[in-house]
């Protein structure tokens, strides 16, 4: 048996395979329960914990288990499993009553949050159960090994699946269909792919030397990129006083881009500097440039906060904004901490990385636990914010976003809507219909916030269905976008097309034209040009212009839509 550089021998293959077989059979049982709608699939309070523990616990055991830490690891695993089950049970409770609303957003956010929390928790469990001297360097070792082994094991599963595809296709070509029939049955595929993942982990657990070499290669490449990304960040920040912030918020991407670049800088920084004392990755000149550039991350974080709060007064808090705020809080905490280390330690600031990162990681783990518990549930907080807007009169019942409350806020949103319906009684049939089917709109209900050309325009019912059939529709009223709707034959095929142009400058990325082909409506983006106004402001589109402008067409083969000085060009390379 090979020994890794921690002095701990990995367990025999048979142990890891046994864990994988049990996991695969358990996943198969849960899948069949869901397929045949039997317990526990119809009881999310039990189904979610069983699924979470079945997925996370075996993977954690396979990554952390050695021949010397069995007893302590089992004890820690029991405690972690109980916590996972409780949090997943609460998530399942939020999915009740079943079939009353969509749970896609609930499940995706729960999966992402649970995955990140489990990754952080696992490296601390590995350290506690290792029986060796605890250090920040050890946490780093566990983190990158777990990450790379998980990636390579997943890659192995993908290659194995492709082999099954090729295998079945080859034999099907000569008339032997049994492999095609068997390989893609749930009873075969789920346990087999689970075992394949375990085999990948088992192999890579004995090849830690190769994993470490790959990590050193990754680190060497990122070492080249860190000074560059910091230089880009500095140049970007220095440009803002000359361009102004309005350009940054012209689309909904500004905040996300700022958070993304702040994350990349901090991620690269930690990969390159590691524990800050084991080696010196850069010559003195480059290290000093990184040191003086580091506070720019604080600037990026503060700017992202401006974008985050830009629309709170208008639209209130949502689950997505709360998660953006959560991410912002920890990115800012990291960046401020690093800047403080620069102030305190000057050029020796990397020496403080170990203490700083460890404490913030523990805090992040606690935060992820809290937001997935009743103590800090973003769905409840978002509901309170939206209902407060209704009580203050910021929105009316006829313009209130019932779709969001019902589909995004899970059980709290469902209960709030049911309570509201009970309070209304049968006095307002139109309002009750809107509450019952919020994704369904009519021309009259949209007219309060939409402007039409011609003014007596009535949208075809099939087009209404196309616009509102999905919660992700970029032009649905549920997205809170007021639009200018133009009926016009843009491709001159003798059939009317419908252009939807947001009335707000920053929402122009949502502009689209719907054309009918083969009985179905197909949206294409409308890309607006940038024309300077009399003050040199690049914002060419304003809602006031539509009052004095008659939409017209320009250029062939597919006509441009011109309103005032603004040209909207259909982009047929992109489907929406």
C-alpha positions in Angstrom: 0.0 0.0 0.0 1.3 3.4 -1.0 1.6 6.1 1.6 0.9 9.8 0.8 3.1 12.6 2.0 1.0 13.0 5.1 2.0 9.6 6.3 -1.5 8.2 6.1 -2.3 5.2 4.0 -5.5 5.2 2.0 -8.0 2.5 2.8 -8.2 -0.7 0.7 -10.1 -0.5 -2.6 -12.7 -2.9 -1.2 -13.7 -0.4 1.5 -14.2 2.4 -1.0 -16.0 0.2 -3.4 -18.3 -1.1 -0.6 -19.2 2.5 0.2 -19.9 3.2 -3.5 -22.1 0.2 -3.9 -24.2 1.1 -0.9 -24.4 4.7 -2.1 -25.4 3.6 -5.6 -28.2 1.3 -4.4 -29.5 4.0 -2.1 -29.6 6.5 -4.9 -31.4 4.0 -7.1 -34.0 3.4 -4.4 -34.6 7.1 -4.0 -34.9 7.5 -7.8 -37.4 4.7 -8.0 -39.4 6.1 -5.1 -39.6 9.4 -7.1 -40.4 7.6 -10.3 -43.3 5.6 -8.8 -44.3 8.4 -6.4 -44.0 6.4 -3.2 -42.5 7.3 0.1 -40.3 9.2 0.7 -40.7 11.1 -2.6 -44.0 12.6 -1.7 -42.7 13.7 1.7 -39.9 16.3 1.0 -39.2 16.7 4.7 -37.8 13.1 4.6 -36.8 12.9 0.9 -34.4 15.9 0.9 -32.4 14.7 4.0 -32.1 11.2 2.7 -30.9 12.4 -0.7 -28.5 14.9 0.8 -26.9 12.4 3.2 -26.8 9.7 0.5 -24.9 12.0 -1.9 -22.6 13.9 0.5 -21.7 11.4 3.3 -20.2 8.7 1.1 -18.1 11.2 -1.0 -16.8 12.8 2.2 -15.9 9.4 3.6 -14.1 8.3 0.4 -12.1 11.5 0.4 -11.2 11.6 4.1 -10.9 8.0 5.1 -7.5 6.5 5.9 -6.3 3.4 7.7 -5.7 5.3 10.9 -8.6 7.7 11.3 -11.6 5.4 11.1 -13.0 5.8 14.6 -12.7 9.6 14.8 -13.9 10.1 11.2 -17.0 8.1 11.9 -17.8 10.2 15.0 -17.3 13.4 13.1 -19.4 12.1 10.1 -22.3 11.2 12.4 -22.4 14.8 13.7 -22.1 16.3 10.2 -24.8 13.9 8.9 -27.2 15.0 11.6 -26.6 18.7 10.7 -27.0 18.0 6.9 -30.2 16.1 7.6 -31.7 18.9 9.7 -30.8 21.6 7.1 -32.0 19.5 4.2 -35.2 18.7 6.1 -35.9 22.4 6.5 -35.3 22.8 2.8 -37.7 20.0 2.1 -40.3 21.7 4.4 -40.0 24.8 2.2 -41.0 22.6 -0.8 -44.3 21.7 0.7 -47.1 21.4 -0.2 -45.8 19.5 -3.2 -47.0 20.5 -6.7 -48.3 23.8 -5.4 -45.3 25.7 -6.9 -42.1 25.1 -8.8 -39.1 24.1 -6.7 -36.4 24.6 -9.3 -34.9 27.7 -7.8 -35.2 26.3 -4.2 -33.4 23.1 -5.2 -30.6 24.8 -7.3 -29.8 27.3 -4.6 -29.9 24.7 -1.9 -27.6 22.4 -3.9 -25.1 25.2 -4.5 -25.1 26.4 -0.9 -24.9 22.8 0.4 -22.0 22.0 -1.9 -19.9 25.0 -0.9 -20.7 24.4 2.8 -19.8 20.7 2.5 -16.5 21.4 0.8 -15.5 23.8 3.5 -16.6 21.5 6.3 -14.9 18.5 4.7 -11.4 20.0 4.9 -11.9 20.9 8.6 -13.1 17.3 9.2 -10.1 15.9 7.4 -7.8 18.1 9.5 -9.5 17.1 12.8 -9.3 13.4 12.0 -5.8 13.3 10.5 -4.1 12.9 13.8 -1.2 15.1 12.7 -0.2 18.6 13.7 -2.8 21.1 12.5 -1.7 23.9 10.2 -3.1 26.2 7.6 -0.8 24.5 5.0 -2.6 21.2 5.8 -6.0 22.8 5.1 -4.7 24.1 1.8 -3.4 20.6 1.0 -6.8 19.0 1.7 -8.7 21.7 -0.3 -6.8 21.5 -3.5 -6.5 17.7 -3.4 -10.3 17.3 -2.8 -11.0 19.7 -5.6 -8.8 18.1 -8.2 -9.7 14.5 -7.2 -13.4 15.4 -7.5 -12.8 17.0 -10.9 -10.8 14.1 -12.3 -13.2 11.5 -10.8 -16.1 13.3 -12.5 -14.1 13.4 -15.8 -13.5 9.6 -15.4 -17.3 9.1 -15.1 -17.8 11.2 -18.2 -15.3 9.1 -20.2 -16.9 5.9 -18.8 -20.3 7.0 -19.9 -19.0 7.8 -23.4 -17.6 4.3 -23.5 -21.0 2.9 -22.7 -22.5 5.0 -25.5 -19.9 3.7 -28.0 -20.3 0.2 -26.8 -24.1 0.2 -27.2 -23.9 2.0 -30.6 -21.4 -0.5 -32.0 -23.5 -3.5 -31.1 -26.8 -1.8 -32.1 -25.2 -1.3 -35.5 -25.1 -5.1 -36.1 -28.5 -5.7 -34.7 -27.7 -6.5 -31.0 -29.9 -4.1 -29.0 -29.5 -5.6 -25.5 -26.6 -3.4 -24.5 -28.5 -0.3 -25.6 -31.5 -1.4 -23.6 -29.6 -2.4 -20.5 -27.0 0.4 -20.2 -29.4 3.2 -20.0 -31.9 1.7 -17.5 -31.9 3.4 -14.1 -31.2 0.1 -12.3 -27.9 -0.2 -14.2 -26.8 3.3 -14.8 -27.1 4.9 -11.4 -25.1 2.2 -9.4 -22.6 1.9 -12.2 -21.8 5.6 -12.5 -21.6 5.8 -8.7 -19.1 3.0 -8.6 -17.2 4.6 -11.5 -16.9 7.8 -9.5 -15.6 5.9 -6.5 -13.1 4.0 -8.6 -11.8 7.4 -9.9 -11.4 8.7 -6.3 -9.7 5.5 -5.2 -7.2 5.7 -8.0 -6.4 9.4 -7.4 -6.1 8.9 -3.6 -3.1 6.7 -4.3 -1.7 9.1 -6.9 -1.5 12.1 -4.6 2.0 12.9 -5.9 0.6 13.4 -9.4 -2.3 15.5 -8.0 0.3 17.7 -6.3 2.3 18.1 -9.5 -0.9 19.1 -11.4 -1.6 21.7 -8.6 1.9 23.1 -8.9 1.4 23.4 -12.6 -1.9 25.2 -12.1 -0.3 27.5 -9.5 2.6 28.3 -11.9 0.1 29.4 -14.6 -2.0 31.5 -12.3 1.2 33.1 -10.9 1.5 34.6 -14.4 -2.1 35.9 -14.4 -2.3 37.5 -11.0 -0.2 40.6 -11.8 -2.1 41.0 -15.0 -5.6 40.8 -13.5 -4.6 43.2 -10.7 -3.3 45.6 -13.4 -6.5 45.4 -15.3 -8.4 46.1 -12.1 -6.3 49.2 -11.3 -6.8 50.5 -14.9 -10.5 49.9 -14.7 -10.8 51.7 -11.4 -8.7 54.6 -12.7 -11.0 54.9 -15.7 -14.2 55.3 -13.8 -13.7 59.0 -12.8 -13.6 59.8 -16.5 -16.4 57.6 -17.8 -18.8 57.9 -14.8 -20.7 55.2 -13.1 -23.8 55.5 -15.3 -22.1 53.5 -18.1 -21.2 50.8 -15.6 -24.9 50.4 -14.6 -26.2 50.6 -18.2 -26.9 46.9 -18.1 -27.7 44.4 -15.3 -24.2 43.0 -15.7 -22.2 45.7 -13.8 -22.6 44.3 -10.3 -22.0 40.7 -11.4 -18.9 41.7 -13.3 -17.4 43.6 -10.3 -18.1 40.7 -8.0 -16.6 38.3 -10.5 -13.4 40.2 -10.9 -13.0 40.7 -7.2 -13.5 37.0 -6.7 -11.0 36.1 -9.4 -8.3 38.4 -7.8 -8.8 37.0 -4.4 -8.9 33.4 -5.7 -5.7 33.9 -7.7 -4.0 35.6 -4.7 -4.6 32.6 -2.4 -3.5 30.1 -5.0 -0.3 31.9 -5.6 0.7 32.9 -2.1 -0.6 29.8 -0.3 0.3 30.2 3.4 2.4 33.2 2.7 5.6 31.9 4.4 6.6 28.7 2.6 8.0 30.4 -0.5 8.2 33.8 -2.3 6.4 33.4 -5.7 7.5 36.8 -7.2 10.6 39.0 -7.5 10.6 41.9 -5.1 9.4 44.4 -7.7 6.3 42.4 -8.8 5.5 41.6 -5.1 5.5 45.3 -4.3 3.2 46.1 -7.3 0.8 43.4 -6.1 0.9 44.9 -2.6 0.1 48.4 -3.6 -2.5 47.2 -6.0 -4.3 45.0 -3.6 -6.6 47.7 -2.1 -8.2 48.1 -5.5 -10.3 45.0 -4.6 -11.9 47.1 -1.8 -12.8 49.7 -4.4 -14.4 47.1 -6.6 -16.3 45.7 -3.7 -17.7 49.1 -2.8 -18.7 49.8 -6.3 -20.6 46.5 -6.5 -22.5 47.5 -3.4 -23.6 50.7 -5.2 -25.0 48.5 -8.0 -26.6 46.1 -5.6 -28.5 48.8 -3.8 -29.3 50.8 -7.0 -32.8 49.3 -7.3 -33.7 48.3 -3.8 -35.9 51.3 -3.3 -37.7 50.5 -6.5 -38.0 46.7 -6.4 -37.1 45.7 -2.8 -35.1 42.7 -1.7 -35.2 39.4 -3.5 -33.6 36.0 -2.9 -31.1 36.7 -5.7 -30.2 40.1 -4.2 -29.8 38.6 -0.7 -27.4 36.0 -2.1 -25.6 38.7 -4.0 -25.3 40.6 -0.7 -24.0 37.5 1.0 -21.3 37.0 -1.6 -20.5 40.7 -1.5 -20.2 40.6 2.3 -17.5 37.8 2.3 -15.6 39.2 -0.7 -15.5 42.5 1.0 -14.5 40.9 4.3 -11.6 39.2 2.5 -10.5 42.3 0.6 -10.7 44.6 3.7 -8.8 42.0 5.7 -6.0 41.8 3.2 -5.8 45.6 2.9 -5.5 45.7 6.7 -2.7 43.2 6.6 -0.9 45.4 4.0 -1.4 48.4 6.3 -0.2 46.5 9.4 2.6 44.2 7.9 3.5 46.2 4.8 5.5 44.0 2.4 5.1 41.0 4.7 1.3 40.9 4.5 1.2 37.3 3.1 2.2 36.1 6.6 -1.3 37.0 7.8 -3.1 34.9 5.2 -3.3 31.8 7.3 -5.1 33.4 10.3 -7.3 35.6 8.1 -8.5 32.9 5.7 -9.1 30.3 8.4 -11.3 32.6 10.5 -13.3 33.8 7.5 -13.8 30.3 6.3 -15.3 29.3 9.6 -17.5 32.4 9.5 -18.6 31.6 5.9 -19.5 28.0 7.0 -21.6 29.4 9.8 -23.2 31.9 7.4 -24.1 29.1 5.0 -25.7 27.1 7.8 -27.7 30.1 9.0 -29.1 31.1 5.6 -30.3 27.5 5.0 -32.0 27.4 8.4 -35.1 29.2 9.8 -32.8 31.7 11.5 -31.8 33.6 8.3 -34.0 32.3 5.5 -33.7 34.5 2.5 -37.1 33.5 1.2 -38.8 34.8 4.4 -36.8 38.0 4.3 -37.6 38.6 0.6 -41.3 38.0 1.3 -41.2 40.5 4.1 -39.5 43.1 1.8 -42.1 42.5 -1.0 -45.1 42.7 1.3 -43.7 45.9 2.9 -43.6 47.4 -0.6 -47.2 46.5 -1.0 -48.2 47.9 2.3 -46.4 51.2 1.6 -48.1 51.6 -1.7 -45.0 51.2 -3.8 -47.0 48.7 -5.9 -50.6 47.8 -6.1 -52.3 44.4 -6.1 -52.7 44.7 -9.9 -48.9 45.3 -10.4 -47.6 43.2 -7.6 -45.3 40.4 -8.7 -47.3 37.4 -7.7 -45.4 35.1 -10.0 -42.1 35.8 -8.2 -43.7 35.3 -4.8 -45.3 32.0 -5.8 -42.5 30.5 -7.8 -39.3 31.8 -6.1 -40.2 32.1 -2.4 -41.4 28.5 -2.0 -43.6 27.7 1.0 -43.5 31.3 2.6 -44.6 32.8 -0.7 -47.3 30.1 -1.2 -48.8 30.8 2.3 -48.7 34.5 1.8 -50.7 34.2 -1.5 -53.2 31.9 0.1 -53.7 34.3 2.9 -54.1 37.2 0.5 -56.7 35.2 -1.5 -58.7 34.4 1.6 -58.7 38.1 2.6 -60.0 39.1 -0.9 -62.9 36.7 -1.1 -64.8 36.7 -4.4 -65.0 40.5 -4.8 -62.5 40.9 -7.6 -62.5 38.0 -10.1 -59.8 39.6 -12.4 -57.4 40.1 -9.5 -58.1 36.6 -8.2 -57.4 35.2 -11.7 -54.1 37.1 -11.8 -53.1 35.7 -8.4 -54.1 32.1 -9.4 -52.2 32.2 -12.6 -49.6 35.0 -12.3 -47.6 34.0 -15.4 -50.7 34.5 -17.5 -51.2 38.1 -18.6 -53.7 39.8 -20.8 -53.3 42.9 -23.0 -55.4 44.9 -20.5 -53.3 43.9 -17.5 -50.1 44.8 -19.3 -51.3 48.1 -20.6 -50.7 49.8 -17.2 -47.0 49.7 -17.7 -46.6 49.0 -21.5 -46.9 51.5 -24.3 -48.3 50.3 -27.6 -47.9 51.3 -31.3 -50.5 51.6 -32.6 -52.2 52.6 -29.4 -55.1 50.2 -29.9 -52.8 47.2 -30.4 -54.1 43.9 -29.1 -51.5 41.2 -28.7 -52.3 37.7 -30.2 -53.0 35.2 -27.5 -50.3 32.9 -29.0 -47.8 35.7 -28.6 -48.9 36.3 -25.0 -48.3 32.6 -24.3 -44.8 32.8 -25.9 -43.8 35.8 -23.8 -45.1 34.5 -20.5 -44.7 30.8 -20.9 -41.4 30.8 -19.0 -40.4 32.5 -15.7 -37.1 33.3 -17.5 -38.8 35.2 -20.3 -36.8 38.5 -20.6 -39.9 40.5 -21.4 -42.6 39.1 -19.1 -44.2 41.6 -16.8 -43.1 39.4 -13.9 -39.6 40.7 -14.7 -40.8 44.2 -13.9 -39.9 45.6 -17.3 -42.0 48.3 -18.8 -41.8 48.1 -22.6 -42.7 49.9 -25.8 -44.5 47.4 -28.0 -44.4 48.0 -31.8 -46.4 46.0 -34.3 -44.4 46.1 -37.6 -43.4 43.9 -40.4 -39.6 44.0 -40.0 -38.7 41.4 -42.6 -41.4 42.4 -45.0 -42.8 38.9 -45.4 -46.4 40.1 -45.2 -46.8 39.0 -41.5 -46.7 41.3 -38.5 -43.8 41.1 -36.1 -43.8 42.5 -32.6 -40.9 44.5 -31.2 -40.5 44.8 -27.4 -38.2 47.6 -26.3 -37.7 48.4 -22.6 -38.4 52.0 -21.6 -35.4 52.2 -19.3 -32.0 52.7 -20.8 -30.3 50.1 -18.6 -32.8 47.5 -19.7 -32.1 47.7 -23.4 -30.3 44.4 -23.4 -33.8 42.9 -23.0 -35.1 44.3 -26.3 -36.3 41.7 -28.7 -38.5 41.1 -31.8 -40.9 38.2 -32.0 -41.4 36.7 -35.5 -43.9 33.9 -36.3 -42.7 30.8 -38.2 -44.5 27.6 -38.6 -47.1 28.6 -36.1 -44.6 29.4 -33.3 -43.1 32.7 -32.1 -39.4 33.1 -32.2 -37.6 35.9 -30.3 -34.4 37.6 -31.6 -32.4 40.2 -29.7 -32.6 43.8 -30.8 -29.3 45.5 -30.4 -29.5 49.3 -30.1 -26.8 51.7 -31.4 -25.2 54.3 -29.3 -26.0 57.9 -30.3 -24.7 61.0 -28.5 -27.4 63.4 -27.3 -26.9 67.2 -27.3 -24.8 67.0 -24.1 -22.5 64.2 -25.3 -24.2 61.7 -23.2 -24.1 58.2 -24.8 -27.5 57.4 -23.6 -29.5 57.6 -26.8 -32.8 56.0 -25.7 -35.3 57.7 -23.4 -38.9 56.9 -22.9 -40.0 60.4 -23.8 -38.8 60.0 -27.3 -41.5 57.6 -28.2 -44.2 60.2 -28.0 -42.9 62.2 -30.9 -41.3 59.4 -32.9 -43.0 57.2 -35.5 -41.3 53.8 -35.7 -40.0 53.2 -39.2 -37.9 50.6 -41.0 -34.4 50.9 -42.5 -32.2 48.7 -44.5 -32.6 45.1 -45.9 -32.8 42.1 -45.8 -34.2 42.3 -42.4 -35.2 45.8 -41.6 -33.8 47.9 -38.8 -36.3 49.5 -36.5 -35.6 53.2 -36.1 -37.2 55.2 -33.3 -36.0 58.8 -33.2 -32.2 58.6 -33.4 -31.9 55.1 -32.0 -31.5 52.1 -34.3 -32.5 48.7 -33.1 -31.0 45.9 -35.2 -32.2 42.3 -35.0 -29.4 39.8 -34.3 -30.3 36.5 -36.0 -27.1 34.8 -34.7 -28.7 34.6 -31.2 -31.8 32.8 -30.1 -33.7 33.7 -27.0 
